[in-house]
Amino acid sequence: MILKEAKQAYKKLLASDEDPMKSLCMIDIIQRLGIEHHFAEEIEEALEKQLKMLSSDPIDFVNSHELYEVALTFRLLRQGGHYVKPG
């Protein structure tokens, strides 16, 4: 029951497109809880969106985010199997 509600809340967050960093923070929390297998599709969707943003203008992405956000983005993308250039 709680998992279903959490999944709905996460889908709502993904659909809002308000702040993509919120979805990455949520992915981090989900992974730390060890329930990422329940959110595999949603996580992949969020990572794809983030990868597109990063790939379109990496310098702007890095300049417009805090160090923690950039590090979190790189870590989650690499953990998700996406290639991200180191520099």
C-alpha positions in Angstrom: 0.0 0.0 0.0 2.7 2.5 1.0 4.8 1.4 -2.0 1.9 2.1 -4.3 1.5 5.6 -2.8 5.2 6.3 -3.1 5.2 5.2 -6.7 2.3 7.5 -7.5 4.0 10.4 -5.8 7.2 9.8 -7.7 5.3 9.6 -11.0 3.6 12.9 -10.2 7.0 14.5 -9.4 8.4 13.3 -12.7 5.4 14.6 -14.7 5.6 18.0 -13.1 9.0 18.9 -14.6 9.3 21.6 -12.0 12.8 20.8 -10.7 14.6 17.8 -12.3 17.0 17.7 -9.3 14.1 16.8 -7.0 13.6 13.6 -9.0 17.3 12.8 -8.8 17.3 13.3 -5.0 14.3 11.0 -4.9 16.2 8.4 -6.9 19.0 8.6 -4.4 16.6 8.1 -1.5 14.9 5.2 -3.2 18.3 3.5 -3.9 19.4 4.0 -0.3 16.2 2.3 0.9 16.9 -0.6 -1.4 13.6 -0.5 -3.3 14.9 0.8 -6.7 13.7 -2.4 -8.4 10.1 -1.2 -7.8 10.9 2.1 -9.6 13.0 0.8 -12.5 11.0 2.4 -15.3 10.5 5.7 -13.5 14.2 5.9 -12.6 15.2 5.2 -16.2 12.8 7.9 -17.5 14.3 10.5 -15.0 17.8 9.6 -15.9 17.1 9.9 -19.7 15.7 13.4 -19.1 18.7 14.4 -17.1 21.1 12.9 -19.7 19.5 15.0 -22.4 19.8 18.1 -20.4 23.4 17.4 -19.6 24.3 16.4 -23.2 22.7 19.5 -24.8 25.0 22.0 -23.0 27.3 20.5 -20.4 29.1 23.8 -19.5 25.7 25.5 -18.8 24.5 22.5 -16.8 27.6 22.6 -14.6 27.5 26.3 -14.2 23.8 26.5 -13.3 23.9 23.8 -10.6 25.6 23.3 -7.2 28.5 20.9 -6.9 26.4 18.4 -5.0 23.7 18.4 -7.7 26.3 17.9 -10.5 28.0 15.1 -8.5 24.7 13.4 -7.8 23.7 13.6 -11.5 27.0 12.1 -12.7 26.9 9.3 -10.1 23.3 8.4 -10.8 23.8 8.4 -14.5 26.9 6.3 -14.3 25.3 3.9 -11.9 22.4 3.6 -14.3 24.7 2.5 -17.1 24.8 5.8 -19.0 28.1 7.1 -20.4 29.0 10.6 -19.1 32.3 12.2 -20.2 34.5 13.0 -17.3 35.5 16.4 -18.4 
